[in-house]
């Protein structure tokens, strides 16, 4: 008896979790409201999926900036530049290896990716390291200057 009597007040102390369904229904309702305004169903599907993908990309960018700022206390908007530099270098290396990339062999195609990856990582990492040491490090703690420097890249 004492066990059930002690469990009853503990269960009453926690409020019941109530799921608010209205915010969950907002996105599908807006998407369906736009359906009559579109010329065709395929256009509506394409635009809806593209809008959701763009929203996810913005979320990933915001999460990355929050993570970098939270861990390093540095506002750096220049990460995209280094990613673009690495992608450019990887494509350049792959372009120079047309003998391997034009081959019918899957193994040669996959092996062509390895040097492209290594060159892209090495050069983008070295440029990023130099950028942080020479330009970002002197303005640690000065957020406005960090934003101005990294947005001007």
C-alpha positions, 0 to 999 in steps of 0.5 A: 500500500505504501508503494502505490501511495508514494507513486501516486503523488510523483505521477501527479507532480509531472504535468501531462505532455500535450502535443500541439498539432497546429504548428505541425499542420501549418507547412502541409496546409501552406503547401496545399493552399499553393497547389491551385495557384500552380500551373500543374501538379509536377510544378507544385511538387518540384517547387515544394521539394525545392523549397524544403531542400532550401530550408534544410540547407539554410538550417545546416548553414545556421547550425554550422555557424552556431557551432563554430561561434559556440565552440571558437567564439569566432564569427567566420563566414568564410568557410564556404570560400574554402569549400568552394576552393577545395571543390574547384581544385578537385574538379581541376585534378579530375580534369587533368586525369581524363585518361582515368575518368574517361575509362570504362573501369570503375576502379580507375574512376574511383582511384581518380577521386583519391588524388583529387580529394587529397589535393583539395584537402591539402590546399584548402586546409593550408589556405584556411590555416594561413587565413586563420593565423594571419587574418582571423587570429588578430581580431579574436573577440572583436565580432564586428571586425570578424564579420567584416573580414570574413564577409569581404573574402 
